[in-house]
Amino acid sequence: MSRELWRRPVALAAALLLSVSSGHAGEKPLLPSEPQSLLHVLPTPAKAEWPPDAQRTFIQNKLQPAGVHDVIFRGNCTPIEALDPALPPEVLAALLDYAWLSPQSVSLHDAIAQPGGGFVPVLVTRAGGTLTVRVGAPTTWPKAPERAALVERYRLGGLVDVDTTWSDLELVALDRALATMGPTERAILTGLTFLRDDSDPDGNWGVFHDDRTTPTAYLLDDSAWHAGAQGFDGDPDAPLPEVSTTLLHELGHVFAAHPVRAAWDRLTVERVLIDALQAQHAAWLADNKVYLAAVADWRRRWDVSVAPATRAPEAWPGLKEESAALTRAAAGLQARADVLNALVQSSKACQTALGEQVLTHDVLDAYAAVPGAVPGPTGYAATNLEESFAEAFRLWHLDPDALRALTPKVADWFAKGGHLAAHDAAAARIAAVITSHCAH
């Protein structure tokens, strides 16, 4: 239920350019075709050791064997053999990064850092033998939103600092990541708490804890390149800080687990009810003890009134009235016991039914039935079904073209609202179980 970090420096031609790439890590390396992102610092004019013509030659030689024949730039198709000499340096740099890093990759988000601050977002995508280059406007990250405003806007459970404080850029990333979600998807956010914590011993980027009715998503130090500017993801016309990939991956876990939250909520109610029934049972035991003592006292006095030595007929009417009152008290105690027993049995049946529901994975099962969902669109997705869905979920929100290139039927499933239908069907089924088994 987490993402891991993979990061390496890439040296290009006699240490001219410095690049930092970020992706998945650990035991599941990047697949050759996975989408990637990069922060790229352009060489200064003084560094002319690798002139543009040499860069174009490198791009041509690197891409042609990989089957790339055309480059579409701003709607114009230019043969790769004749790269426009007037290409902006940001575009040339993005193509260079794409050619060097992975000419087979379906997409590359390249944040080209600018000397005066900010960056130019460039997205290179591949479809067959054609590359498409989209260039966004020069971008600087906006001022961080207020925490209280974020919590209120998305109905979150809270934003919490643990051993590390949320940075301004991370708050921007969270805001924009949540904004990519549609109205139905946002239902999963209600009550969700985001925590910012220190590094994870296992190197995870983020972790989702499905803690019954208080689900929490952790953002960890290993989740992003936390020094200065960082890469971007999403649409170059509306870029998101790269740490949004971690947040949306964890939100994929939240979405898949969300339908059973109603079952956890009702289980919580049942536990409160059982506690109340136990208190009522204790009160019943106390009242029953008083009743039994009263019966014993009445029997002692009755026996005295009817014994030959102490016969007292004048006491019999009063004792008979007491007997009737004790009989009524016994009936009341029995009625209370019957109600308590019925509620306990009903609650147990409810909890048994709900216990079966909290173990269901309808969204994951529906996803797994889609061709291409297993092992999934990325190397990390192959870890297990949960990670495959989380990876597909974040790609659908950040890089749908890459998801379609990698697993087209999964992209179609998301496009047709398959994940929403599976979520709603699971929620409706659990609601029906609650109605039928928990109607006490």
C-alpha positions in Angstrom: 0.0 0.0 0.0 2.8 2.4 -0.7 5.0 3.7 -3.4 8.7 3.5 -3.3 11.5 5.9 -4.5 13.8 5.4 -7.4 16.2 8.2 -8.2 19.5 8.4 -10.1 21.7 11.1 -11.7 22.1 11.0 -15.4 25.3 12.5 -16.9 25.1 13.5 -20.5 28.2 13.9 -22.7 31.1 14.9 -20.6 29.1 16.2 -17.7 27.3 18.9 -19.6 23.8 18.5 -18.3 22.6 17.4 -14.9 19.2 15.5 -14.7 17.4 13.9 -11.8 14.7 11.3 -12.6 12.1 10.0 -10.2 10.0 6.9 -10.5 9.3 3.6 -8.8 11.9 1.6 -6.8 12.8 -1.3 -4.8 12.3 -4.8 -6.2 10.1 -3.5 -9.1 12.3 -1.5 -11.5 10.9 0.8 -14.2 9.5 -1.0 -17.2 11.0 0.3 -20.5 7.7 1.8 -21.6 6.7 3.5 -18.3 6.0 7.2 -18.1 8.7 9.1 -16.4 9.4 12.6 -15.2 12.5 14.7 -15.0 13.8 18.0 -13.7 16.3 19.4 -16.3 18.6 22.3 -15.9 19.6 23.8 -19.3 23.3 24.5 -19.9 24.4 28.1 -19.6 25.5 29.9 -22.8 29.1 29.4 -21.6 28.7 25.7 -21.9 28.9 25.2 -25.6 30.7 21.9 -25.6 27.6 20.2 -27.0 26.0 22.5 -29.6 22.4 22.1 -30.8 23.4 20.4 -34.0 25.2 17.7 -32.1 22.2 17.3 -29.8 19.9 16.9 -32.8 22.2 14.3 -34.3 22.1 12.4 -31.0 18.3 12.5 -30.9 18.0 11.3 -34.5 20.4 8.4 -33.9 18.8 7.4 -30.7 15.2 7.6 -31.7 15.3 6.2 -35.3 16.4 2.7 -34.2 13.6 2.7 -31.7 11.0 3.2 -34.5 10.3 6.9 -34.0 9.7 8.5 -37.4 7.8 11.7 -36.8 7.7 14.5 -34.2 4.5 16.5 -33.8 5.2 19.9 -32.3 2.3 22.3 -31.7 0.2 20.7 -34.3 2.9 20.6 -37.0 4.4 17.3 -38.2 8.1 17.4 -38.8 10.2 14.4 -39.9 12.6 13.4 -37.3 15.4 13.5 -39.9 14.8 17.3 -40.3 14.3 18.6 -36.8 13.6 22.3 -37.0 16.8 24.2 -36.2 14.6 26.9 -34.6 13.2 24.6 -32.0 13.1 26.4 -28.6 15.8 25.1 -26.3 13.2 23.7 -23.9 11.8 21.5 -26.7 15.2 20.4 -27.8 16.1 19.6 -24.2 13.0 17.6 -23.7 13.6 15.5 -26.9 17.2 15.1 -25.8 16.1 13.8 -22.4 13.6 11.5 -24.0 16.1 10.1 -26.4 18.7 9.6 -23.7 16.6 8.4 -20.8 14.3 6.0 -22.6 13.4 6.2 -26.2 10.8 3.5 -25.6 9.0 5.4 -22.9 5.4 6.3 -23.6 5.7 9.7 -22.0 8.2 12.0 -20.3 7.2 15.0 -18.2 10.2 17.3 -18.4 10.3 20.4 -16.2 12.9 22.7 -17.8 14.2 24.9 -15.1 14.7 28.6 -16.0 17.6 30.7 -15.0 15.4 33.4 -13.5 13.2 30.9 -11.6 10.3 28.7 -12.4 10.3 26.2 -15.2 8.8 25.4 -18.6 6.7 22.2 -18.5 7.2 20.0 -21.6 5.3 16.7 -22.1 6.7 14.2 -24.7 4.3 11.4 -25.5 4.7 8.5 -27.9 2.1 6.7 -30.0 3.6 4.1 -32.3 6.3 5.9 -34.4 5.1 9.4 -33.6 6.2 11.7 -30.8 4.0 14.6 -29.7 5.6 17.5 -27.8 3.4 19.8 -25.8 4.9 22.9 -24.2 3.2 24.7 -21.4 3.7 28.3 -20.4 6.6 29.2 -18.0 5.4 28.2 -14.6 6.0 29.0 -11.0 4.2 27.3 -8.2 1.4 29.4 -6.6 1.2 30.4 -3.0 0.3 27.5 -0.7 -3.4 27.3 0.2 -4.4 27.6 3.8 -4.7 24.3 5.6 -8.1 25.1 7.0 -9.4 26.0 3.6 -8.1 22.7 2.2 -9.8 20.7 5.0 -13.1 22.6 4.5 -13.0 22.5 0.7 -12.5 18.7 0.4 -14.2 17.8 3.8 -11.0 16.2 5.0 -10.5 14.8 8.5 -7.5 17.0 8.9 -3.9 17.8 7.8 -1.4 16.8 10.5 2.3 17.4 11.0 3.9 14.4 12.7 7.7 14.5 12.7 7.9 16.7 9.6 5.9 19.8 8.6 3.9 20.0 5.3 5.9 22.3 3.0 4.2 25.0 0.9 4.9 23.0 -2.3 3.4 19.8 -0.8 0.2 21.7 0.1 0.0 23.0 -3.5 0.5 19.4 -4.7 -2.2 18.1 -2.4 -4.7 20.8 -3.5 -4.1 20.1 -7.2 -4.1 16.4 -6.7 -7.5 16.5 -5.0 -8.8 18.9 -7.6 -8.2 16.3 -10.3 -10.8 14.1 -8.8 -14.4 14.1 -10.0 -17.5 14.8 -7.8 -18.2 11.1 -7.2 -14.5 10.4 -6.5 -14.4 13.2 -3.9 -16.9 11.3 -1.7 -13.9 9.2 -0.6 -12.2 12.3 0.9 -14.8 12.9 3.7 -13.0 12.3 7.0 -9.7 11.3 5.3 -6.7 12.6 7.3 -3.4 13.4 5.6 -0.3 13.1 7.7 3.2 14.4 7.0 5.8 12.2 8.5 9.6 11.5 8.5 11.3 9.0 6.2 10.1 5.4 6.2 12.6 2.7 7.0 11.4 0.7 3.9 11.9 3.7 1.6 8.2 4.2 0.9 7.0 7.4 -0.6 3.6 7.3 1.0 1.5 4.8 3.0 -2.3 4.4 3.3 -3.6 3.1 6.6 -7.2 1.9 6.3 -7.9 2.3 10.0 -11.6 1.4 9.9 -13.5 4.7 10.1 -10.5 6.9 10.4 -8.4 6.2 7.2 -5.1 8.1 7.0 -2.7 8.7 4.2 0.9 9.4 5.0 3.3 11.5 2.9 6.9 10.6 3.7 10.2 12.3 3.2 11.2 9.9 0.5 8.2 11.0 -1.6 9.8 13.8 -3.4 12.9 15.6 -4.3 12.6 18.2 -1.5 15.4 20.6 -2.5 14.3 23.7 -4.4 12.3 23.2 -7.6 11.1 19.8 -8.6 9.6 18.1 -11.6 6.0 18.2 -12.6 3.3 15.8 -13.6 -0.1 16.1 -15.3 -1.1 18.4 -18.1 1.6 20.9 -19.1 -1.1 23.6 -19.3 -2.1 22.8 -15.7 1.0 21.2 -14.2 1.1 19.6 -10.7 4.1 19.2 -8.5 5.6 15.8 -9.0 4.8 14.8 -5.4 1.2 14.7 -6.6 1.9 11.3 -8.1 2.5 9.9 -4.6 -0.7 11.5 -3.3 -2.8 10.2 -6.1 -1.4 6.8 -5.8 -2.4 6.7 -2.1 -5.8 8.1 -3.1 -6.2 5.1 -5.4 -5.8 2.9 -2.3 -8.4 5.1 -0.5 -10.8 4.8 -3.4 -10.6 1.0 -3.6 -11.1 0.6 0.2 -13.8 3.3 0.5 -17.0 1.2 -0.1 -16.4 -0.9 3.0 -16.1 2.2 5.2 -19.9 2.1 5.7 -19.6 -1.4 7.1 -16.9 -0.1 9.5 -19.1 2.8 10.5 -22.0 0.4 11.3 -19.6 -1.9 13.1 -18.6 1.0 15.3 -22.3 1.7 16.0 -22.8 -2.0 16.9 -19.9 -1.9 19.3 -21.3 1.2 21.0 -24.7 -0.7 21.1 -23.1 -3.7 22.7 -21.4 -1.5 25.3 -24.8 0.0 26.1 -26.4 -3.4 26.3 -23.7 -4.6 28.6 -24.4 -1.6 30.9 -28.1 -2.4 30.7 -27.4 -6.0 31.5 -25.4 -4.9 34.5 -28.4 -2.8 35.6 -30.7 -5.7 35.0 -28.6 -8.0 37.2 -28.6 -5.4 40.0 -32.4 -5.1 39.7 -32.8 -8.8 39.6 -30.7 -9.2 42.7 -33.0 -6.7 44.5 -36.0 -8.7 43.2 -34.6 -12.0 44.4 -33.9 -10.5 47.8 -37.5 -9.2 47.9 -38.9 -12.6 47.0 -36.8 -14.3 49.7 -38.0 -11.7 52.3 -41.6 -12.2 51.2 -41.3 -16.0 51.5 -39.8 -15.7 54.9 -42.6 -13.5 56.1 -45.3 -15.7 54.4 -43.8 -18.8 56.1 -44.0 -17.1 59.4 -47.7 -16.0 58.8 -48.8 -19.6 58.0 -46.7 -21.5 60.6 -48.9 -22.9 63.5 -46.9 -21.2 66.2 -47.0 -17.8 64.5 -50.1 -17.9 62.4 -51.2 -14.4 61.4 -54.2 -14.4 59.0 -54.5 -10.6 59.2 -51.1 -10.4 57.3 -52.3 -12.5 54.4 -54.0 -9.8 52.4 -51.0 -7.6 52.4 -48.7 -10.5 51.6 -50.9 -11.5 48.7 -50.7 -7.9 47.3 -46.9 -8.1 47.6 -47.0 -11.4 45.8 -48.9 -9.9 42.9 -46.4 -7.0 42.8 -43.5 -9.4 42.8 -45.2 -11.3 40.0 -45.5 -8.1 37.9 -41.9 -7.3 38.7 -40.8 -10.7 37.5 -42.7 -10.2 34.3 -41.0 -6.8 33.8 -37.6 -8.3 34.4 -38.3 -11.1 32.0 -39.5 -8.6 29.3 -36.3 -6.6 29.8 -34.2 -9.7 29.5 -36.0 -10.8 26.3 -35.4 -7.4 24.7 -31.7 -7.4 25.8 -31.2 -10.9 24.5 -32.9 -10.1 21.2 -30.8 -7.0 20.7 -27.6 -8.9 21.6 -28.5 -11.7 19.1 -29.4 -9.2 16.4 -26.2 -7.2 16.9 -24.2 -10.4 16.8 -25.8 -11.3 13.5 -25.3 -7.8 12.2 -21.6 -7.9 13.2 -21.1 -11.3 11.6 -22.6 -10.1 8.3 -20.5 -6.9 8.4 -17.4 -8.8 9.3 -17.8 -10.6 6.0 -18.3 -7.3 4.1 -15.2 -5.6 5.4 -13.1 -8.3 3.8 -14.6 -7.8 0.3 -12.7 -6.0 -2.5 -15.3 -5.3 -5.1 -13.5 -2.5 -6.8 -10.2 -4.5 -7.0 -12.1 -7.5 -8.3 -13.8 -5.5 -11.0 -10.5 -3.9 -12.0 -8.8 -7.3 -12.1 -11.3 -8.5 -14.6 -10.2 -5.9 -17.1 -7.7 -7.3 -19.6 -4.2 -5.8 -18.9 -5.0 -4.8 -15.4 -2.7 -7.6 -14.1 0.2 -7.2 -13.8 -0.6 -3.5 -14.5 0.8 -0.4 -16.2 4.1 -0.1 -14.3 6.8 -2.1 -12.7 5.6 -1.3 -9.2 2.0 -2.2 -10.2 3.2 -5.8 -10.6 3.8 -6.0 -6.8 0.1 -7.0 -6.2 -3.4 -6.2 -7.3 -3.8 -3.3 -4.9 -0.7 -1.5 -6.2 -1.7 -2.2 -9.8 -5.0 -0.4 -9.2 -3.4 2.5 -7.3 -0.9 3.0 -10.2 -3.6 2.9 -12.8 -5.7 5.3 -10.7 -2.9 7.9 -10.5 -2.0 7.5 -14.2 -5.7 8.0 -15.2 -5.7 11.3 -13.3 -2.2 12.5 -14.3 -1.2 10.9 -17.6 -4.2 9.2 -19.2 -2.5 9.0 -22.6 0.3 7.0 -21.0 -2.2 4.7 -19.3 -3.9 4.2 -22.7 -0.7 3.4 -24.4 0.3 0.9 -21.7 -3.0 -0.7 -20.9 -5.7 0.5 -23.4 -8.5 -1.6 -22.0 -7.8 -0.3 -18.4 -7.9 3.3 -19.8 -11.3 2.5 -21.5 -12.6 1.1 -18.2 -11.7 4.3 -16.3 -13.0 6.4 -19.2 -16.4 4.7 -19.0 -16.6 5.1 -15.3 -15.9 1.4 -14.5 -14.2 2.3 -11.2 -17.1 4.5 -10.2 -19.7 1.8 -11.1 -17.7 -0.8 -9.1 -17.4 1.5 -6.2 -21.1 2.4 -6.2 -22.3 -1.2 -6.6 -20.1 -2.2 -3.7 -21.5 0.6 -1.6 -25.1 -0.3 -2.5 -24.5 -3.9 -1.7 -23.1 -3.1 1.7 -26.0 -0.7 2.4 -28.4 -3.5 1.6 -26.6 -5.8 4.0 -26.9 -3.2 6.7 -30.6 -2.7 6.0 -31.4 -6.4 6.1 -29.1 -7.6 8.9 -28.9 -4.5 11.1 -32.4 -3.2 11.3 -32.7 -3.4 15.1 
